[in-house]
Amino acid sequence: MKSLARVTIPLLAVSAWAAGGEVLYNGIELPAVWPPRVSVAELKTFEPMRLPYLERPPAVIPIDVGRQLFVDDFLVEQTTLTRRFHKAEPHPGNPVLRPDKRWEKFATPPASAIAFSDGCFFDPADKLFKIWYRPSHGSGTCYATSTDGIHWKKPPLDVQPGSNVVLLGGQRDSSTIWLDHDAKDAAQRFKFFQFQRDSWRASVHTSPDGIHWSAPIWCGPAGDRSTMFYNPFRKVWVFSIRAFLNKGPGKYTTKPFHQYHRARKYGEAGDFLAGSQWSGGELHEDWPAGAPPFWVAADRLDSPGVAPDEIKSELYNLDAAPYESVMLGLFSVWHSSGKGVDQPKINDIMLGFSRDGFHWDRPFREAVIPVSNDPRTWNYGNVQSVGGGCLVVGDRLFMYASGRNAREDTTGLFFFRRDGFASMEAGEREATLTTRPVMFSGRHLFVNLAAPRGALRVEALDRNGKIIAPFTKDDCVALSDDKTRLKVSWKKGDDLSRLAGQPVRFRFHLTRGALYAFWVSSDGSGASQGYIGAGGPGFAGAIDTVGNAFIQASAR
């Protein structure tokens, strides 16, 4: 499914943004004070989050890390193309993970096998997809494996002999498991963050294999549905902590629940275990310096036509993952409590994108993975994201989500084209896109293009806008194909190495087609050196170092 979108988003008033901090891989310079201090009062304006790096992009943008996506105008200086955002396509056999074990059907319905964030990763060590999930009544965490990401096995393990349970707990809520490819200690290759409702506390654990976990280390204050992720661009673990904009439920107020306004606080640390020991007071307060600040909430664009003091939608959870050159945000947005006693909460999944890991651009306000209006379907309510974000499988992205109905809680699979969150499109008349000045060290230009009945030509320009021979439009060999990795060449070759290290603009000329991404690779394989979410078959780790040498996935 596809939707056209040309969205202009008003921003919050720009507060002071003094440079002098860390310079990121993409040229963005962070402020000296990081993370930014966002207040409750600022979030309660319900205005969309301001985006300093779009207001003031770098004069020259380095593009050596990852495929360069067109999810925003960060790379775009001028264009007559139309941006189109895309929704995920559901797997026709959904759900792919259902409760069929005794411990997944404990006590009263619903039976449960939901990845409530938890995590789904491809582990190159044993070439398996691995997923962690919550069984019935949140009585622990279970583990399943797959060779194709579609058909899952629940192996009997030695933790609870005869079952696939890997960790028992109290009444666990959501959790996040992360495969840490860069772990210096093999015993901490897998990281685990979970929240338990019986003690109302979160804990962290580590494991060498994702099966045998360490004893809990208890965390700082958090609410249920708190999660975490890894930001490899800055090499920090980020804790996405559920909080309230108003005084919370129970002892604080008897207001309708939507008036508490769920929001997120932000904690980051280079060390996973040490980073879990944040401090702070009540979850509705602006915590003191050094404690996790408020971060992000739902805004007025999530509740169109509603007055600011009547905002209904809330940010139920924010998971995130690195994809190519951006952080991909999975926004689980709560709209209502359901239409009847048999319908779970109405949450669905929207996307956001960040180039600094903190500020989120959300230009497309439709669910890419929605709830269903049919009570017979697996995703009748409470659709929630899965940790790890997405996996690269062949030319597609696999994205998992959990859903619920009155009978059972299950997990489904959805697909995107690789890089397929947004495309820049042209019709019968030729349209163009000119990038801002970029800088690279590679030598081969690649594109992700769908133009089987059209054509794409590219030219290179210097910083002043002068076309650089022989990399001209007229000498460019037209591309008329539909592939996620196509090399651009000119009549005199495809080697851009003489332009490396200097500011260059690319101008794309397109008819009857869609352009999803571009990048400059150091060799002819098309390896992007970008991050690939939760991995995928044929990749050695979390980065695309192999290009077209990767093993084609068996799932189609």
WOWOTA-V31482 format. One record per backbone hydrogen bond with DSSP energy under -1.0 kcal/mol. NH is the residue of the N-H (numbers start at 1). CO is the residue of the C=O. If there is no record, write none. Layout:
((NH,CO) (NH,CO))
This chain:
((3,85) (5,83) (21,30) (24,28) (27,24) (30,22) (32,18) (43,39) (44,40) (45,42) (46,43) (54,51) (55,51) (56,52) (61,437) (63,439) (66,528) (68,518) (77,434) (78,434) (80,432) (82,425) (84,423) (85,3) (86,421) (87,1) (88,368) (89,415) (91,413) (94,91) (96,411) (97,411) (104,101) (105,102) (111,407) (112,104) (113,409) (114,134) (116,114) (117,115) (117,385) (118,116) (118,175) (120,387) (121,130) (122,534) (123,128) (128,123) (129,146) (130,121) (131,144) (132,119) (133,142) (134,114) (138,135) (139,136) (141,167) (142,133) (143,164) (144,131) (145,153) (146,129) (153,145) (157,163) (162,157) (163,160) (166,141) (167,141) (172,138) (172,170) (173,195) (175,116) (176,193) (177,118) (178,191) (180,189) (183,180) (188,185) (189,186) (190,207) (191,178) (192,205) (193,176) (194,203) (195,174) (196,201) (197,171) (200,196) (201,196) (203,194) (204,217) (205,192) (207,190) (214,206) (217,204) (219,202) (220,276) (227,240) (229,238) (231,236) (236,231) (237,269) (238,229) (239,267) (240,227) (241,265) (243,263) (244,283) (245,260) (245,261) (246,260) (259,256) (260,257) (263,243) (264,296) (265,241) (266,293) (267,239) (269,237) (275,271) (277,274) (285,282) (291,288) (295,264) (300,46) (302,299) (303,300) (306,303) (310,307) (314,334) (316,314) (316,332) (317,332) (319,330) (321,328) (323,326) (324,531) (326,323) (327,354) (328,321) (329,352) (330,319) (331,350) (332,317) (333,348) (334,314) (335,346) (343,340) (346,336) (347,345) (348,333) (349,369) (350,331) (352,329) (353,361) (354,327) (361,353) (368,349) (369,349) (372,379) (377,374) (381,404) (382,345) (383,347) (384,402) (387,117) (389,386) (390,388) (391,398) (392,535) (393,396) (396,393) (397,416) (398,391) (399,414) (401,412) (402,384) (403,410) (404,381) (405,408) (409,111) (410,403) (411,97) (412,401) (414,399) (415,89) (416,397) (418,395) (420,417) (423,84) (424,515) (425,82) (426,513) (431,510) (433,508) (434,78) (435,506) (436,75) (438,504) (439,61) (443,521) (444,521) (446,519) (447,486) (448,517) (449,483) (450,514) (451,481) (455,511) (456,479) (457,509) (459,507) (460,471) (461,505) (462,466) (465,462) (468,460) (471,468) (472,470) (477,489) (479,456) (483,449) (486,447) (488,445) (490,493) (491,475) (493,490) (496,443) (499,496) (500,497) (501,440) (502,499) (504,438) (505,461) (507,459) (508,433) (509,457) (510,431) (511,455) (512,427) (513,426) (514,450) (515,424) (516,448) (518,68) (519,446) (521,444) (526,523) (529,544) (531,324) (532,542) (533,322) (534,390) (535,532) (539,536) (544,530) (545,543) (548,525) (549,546) (550,547))
